[in-house]
Amino acid sequence: MHYDFDTIIPRRGTNSYKWDTPADDHMLPMWVADMDFRTAPAIIEQLQQRVAHGIFGYTKVPDTYYEAVTNWFRRRHQWHIDPRWIIYTSGVVPAVSAIIKALTSPGDKVIVQTPAYNCFYSSIRNNGCLLSANMLVNTNGRYTIDFDDLEAKAADPQAKLLLLCNPHNPTGRVWTSDELERIGDICLRNRVFIIADEIHCELTYDGHDYTPFASLSEAFRMHSVTCISPSKAFNIAGLQIANIVAADEHIRQRIDRAINDNEVCDVNPFGVLATIAAYNEGAEWLDSLRCYLWQNYEHMCRFFSERLPHYPISPLEGTYLPWIDCRTTGRSSEELAMYLQQEHRLMVNPGTLYGPGGEGFLRMNIACPRATLNEGLKRLEKGLLK
């Protein structure tokens, strides 16, 4: 079946956080990590049927939900999840925050491989914990893990958790099984528990298969929890649905208590139905989407090679969020992002948003029709060359 990713669908005026912040009809937002494509037709059809019913009371999560989740990960990623391990919640960020609350005490340290997703920092801070930055190593644009530093950080008695981002946002890395094994071995030896944020797991490209951390061994499965959601891959973040996979029953009970304490234990009927439809009927649409996103990335790389050769883009193994090295401008990331917004009406994310190691970089969202991408690249070129 052919899926249309080229049609520009107006989003301004729909209370879109991405498009209606700020209220400027000439602004081109390529920042917030949602896509400018309609979701899979199977999801839309299920939601339309539910809307037609007309009653939207409290929802019960059915067995078919757990079946859809577990069957998808078994088929797609060879990861066998017991339905009893799943705790549903309203999003991956609330999940991460609740897990930190459940498994730490104020003053504990949480290791993060930086630069990293900005909400990690607020989740750590809001639970009274401290950041321990295991900065990634940038070699010609490709990021790798500083394992010697990770050993040292994990050996700190105050270090209780590692927040693993797999695939990694914002660097675009998809960690290999060997890298994940080394991370797991270090954390096991030092009794550092792992929270694996794997929300971008479906958005990987040829030669860079996603490996669920918990699938590598029983020891890793019992020494970690995994946060997953169809929200990024199927563009349904506004439906607020996610899952925590926790194999250890004692850990799962503590997390479930924190989920209830934080009052993020209820989900809405649209999120439940969308998840079932995505995982049962969305595979073909998702594969087409991944092809289109990869073509967008290749198009962007050609543009940079021809027009902006002094601004390297990190190899994109996963996500739809290229990471651009703008250090040759001599400007700070914040200054450059603000200049692009004010003078060229282009919104991208400054690298400093992602913590240590982010200065001098920009993150750009290319999950949009090709015509939109072209306009964004033109505006970026004008801004970087002045």
Residue pairs with C-beta under 8 A, 6 or more apart in sequence:
1 284
3 41
3 285
3 288
3 289
5 37
5 288
5 289
5 292
5 369
6 369
6 370
6 371
7 369
8 36
8 369
8 371
8 372
9 36
9 37
9 38
11 18
11 19
11 36
12 19
12 20
12 25
13 20
14 20
17 32
18 29
18 31
18 32
18 34
19 29
21 29
24 345
26 345
27 341
27 345
27 346
27 347
28 345
28 346
28 347
28 372
28 375
28 376
28 379
29 347
29 365
30 346
30 347
30 348
30 364
30 365
30 366
30 368
30 376
31 347
31 348
31 349
31 363
31 364
31 365
32 365
33 169
33 232
33 319
33 320
33 321
33 365
33 367
34 235
34 237
34 238
34 365
34 367
35 235
35 320
35 367
35 368
36 367
36 368
36 369
36 372
37 235
37 289
37 367
37 368
37 369
38 44
38 235
39 234
39 235
39 236
39 274
39 278
40 234
40 277
40 278
40 281
40 282
40 285
40 286
41 285
42 277
42 278
42 280
42 281
42 282
42 285
43 234
43 236
43 273
43 274
43 277
43 278
43 282
45 277
46 273
46 274
46 276
46 277
47 270
47 273
47 274
50 269
50 270
50 273
56 268
56 269
58 266
59 267
59 268
59 269
59 272
61 88
61 267
61 272
62 272
63 83
64 276
65 88
65 272
65 275
65 276
66 83
66 86
67 83
68 275
68 276
68 278
68 279
68 280
69 81
69 83
69 86
69 228
69 243
69 275
69 279
70 80
70 81
70 82
70 83
70 86
71 279
71 280
72 279
72 280
73 79
73 80
73 81
73 212
73 228
74 80
74 81
76 202
76 283
77 201
77 210
77 211
77 212
77 215
78 215
79 212
79 214
79 215
80 215
81 245
82 247
85 245
85 246
85 247
85 252
86 243
86 244
86 245
87 243
87 244
87 246
87 252
87 255
87 256
87 259
88 241
88 242
88 243
88 244
88 267
89 95
89 98
89 242
89 243
89 244
89 259
89 264
89 265
89 267
90 240
90 241
90 242
90 264
90 266
90 267
90 271
91 229
91 231
91 237
91 240
91 241
91 242
91 264
92 197
92 199
92 227
92 228
92 229
92 231
92 242
93 119
93 123
94 242
94 259
94 262
94 264
95 227
95 242
95 244
95 259
95 264
96 119
96 120
96 123
96 163
96 195
96 197
96 227
97 123
97 126
97 127
97 262
98 255
98 258
98 259
98 261
98 262
98 264
99 195
99 225
99 227
99 244
99 255
99 258
100 110
100 123
100 124
100 127
100 129
100 161
100 195
101 127
101 258
101 261
101 262
102 251
102 254
102 255
102 257
102 258
103 160
103 161
103 193
103 251
103 254
103 255
104 110
104 127
104 129
104 160
104 161
105 128
106 127
106 128
106 129
107 128
107 129
107 130
107 158
108 129
108 130
108 158
108 159
108 160
108 161
109 129
109 130
109 131
109 132
109 153
109 156
109 158
109 159
109 160
110 120
110 124
110 129
110 130
110 131
110 132
110 159
110 160
110 161
110 162
110 163
111 132
111 133
111 134
111 150
111 153
111 154
111 159
111 161
111 162
111 163
111 192
112 120
112 121
112 124
112 131
112 132
112 133
112 134
112 162
112 163
112 355
113 134
113 135
113 136
113 145
113 150
113 164
113 165
113 168
114 133
114 134
114 135
114 136
114 354
114 355
114 356
114 357
114 358
115 136
115 170
115 171
115 351
115 354
115 355
115 356
115 357
115 358
115 361
116 163
116 165
116 168
116 169
116 170
116 354
116 355
117 165
117 169
117 170
117 197
117 354
118 353
118 354
118 355
120 163
120 165
120 197
120 355
121 131
121 355
124 130
124 131
124 163
125 131
129 160
129 161
130 158
131 355
132 153
132 156
132 158
132 159
133 355
133 356
133 357
134 145
134 146
134 149
134 150
134 153
135 146
135 149
135 356
135 357
136 143
136 144
136 145
136 146
136 168
136 171
136 173
136 357
137 143
137 144
137 145
137 146
138 314
138 357
140 312
141 312
141 313
141 314
141 315
141 325
142 173
142 314
142 315
143 168
143 171
143 173
143 314
144 179
145 175
145 179
145 182
145 183
147 182
147 186
150 183
150 186
151 186
153 159
154 162
154 186
154 187
154 189
154 190
154 192
155 190
159 190
159 192
160 192
160 193
161 192
161 193
161 194
161 195
162 183
162 187
162 192
162 193
162 194
162 195
163 195
163 197
164 175
164 183
164 194
164 195
164 196
164 197
164 213
164 224
165 197
166 174
166 175
166 180
166 196
166 197
166 198
166 201
166 210
166 211
166 213
167 173
167 174
167 175
167 198
167 200
167 201
167 203
167 204
167 210
167 317
167 318
167 319
168 174
168 175
168 318
168 319
169 200
169 319
169 321
170 319
170 321
170 323
170 349
170 351
170 354
170 358
170 361
170 363
171 314
171 323
172 314
172 315
172 316
172 317
172 318
172 319
172 321
172 322
172 323
173 317
173 318
174 204
174 208
174 209
174 210
174 317
174 318
175 183
175 211
176 211
177 211
177 216
180 211
180 213
180 216
180 220
181 216
183 194
183 213
184 194
184 213
184 216
184 217
184 219
184 220
184 223
184 224
186 192
187 193
187 194
187 223
188 219
188 220
188 223
193 223
193 224
193 225
193 251
194 213
194 220
194 223
194 224
194 225
195 224
195 225
195 227
196 212
196 213
196 214
196 224
196 225
196 226
196 227
197 227
198 210
198 212
198 213
198 226
198 227
198 228
199 227
199 228
199 229
199 231
199 232
199 242
200 232
200 233
200 318
200 319
201 210
201 212
201 228
201 233
202 210
202 230
202 232
202 233
202 286
202 290
203 232
203 233
203 290
203 293
203 318
203 319
203 320
204 210
204 290
204 317
204 318
205 290
205 293
205 294
205 297
205 316
205 317
205 318
206 294
207 317
208 317
208 318
210 318
212 226
213 220
213 224
213 226
214 220
214 221
214 224
214 225
214 226
214 245
214 247
215 221
221 247
222 247
222 248
223 248
225 244
225 245
225 246
225 251
225 255
226 244
226 245
226 246
227 242
227 243
227 244
227 245
228 242
228 243
228 245
229 241
229 242
229 243
230 236
230 241
230 274
230 275
230 278
230 279
230 282
231 237
231 239
231 241
231 242
232 319
233 278
233 286
233 289
234 274
234 278
234 282
234 285
234 286
235 367
236 271
236 274
236 278
239 268
239 270
239 271
239 274
240 267
240 268
240 271
241 267
241 268
241 271
241 272
241 274
241 275
244 255
244 259
246 252
246 255
256 265
259 265
293 320
293 366
293 367
295 370
296 320
296 366
296 367
296 368
296 370
296 373
297 316
297 320
297 322
297 366
299 370
299 373
300 313
300 322
300 366
300 373
300 377
301 313
303 377
303 381
304 311
304 312
304 313
307 377
307 381
308 380
308 381
308 384
308 385
310 328
311 324
311 325
311 326
311 328
311 384
312 324
312 325
313 322
313 323
313 324
313 325
314 322
314 323
314 324
314 325
316 322
320 365
320 366
320 367
321 363
321 364
321 365
321 366
322 363
322 364
322 366
323 351
323 361
323 362
323 363
324 361
324 362
324 363
324 364
325 360
325 361
326 333
326 336
326 360
326 361
326 362
326 384
327 360
327 361
329 336
329 384
331 339
332 350
332 352
332 359
332 360
333 350
333 351
333 352
333 353
333 358
333 359
333 360
333 361
333 362
334 350
334 352
336 350
336 362
336 383
337 347
337 348
337 349
337 350
337 362
338 350
339 383
340 346
340 347
340 348
340 379
340 380
340 383
341 347
343 383
344 379
344 380
344 382
344 383
345 379
346 376
346 379
346 380
346 383
348 362
348 363
348 364
348 365
348 380
349 362
349 363
349 364
350 358
350 361
350 362
351 358
351 359
351 360
351 361
351 362
351 363
352 358
352 359
353 363
354 361
354 363
364 376
364 380
366 373
366 376
368 376
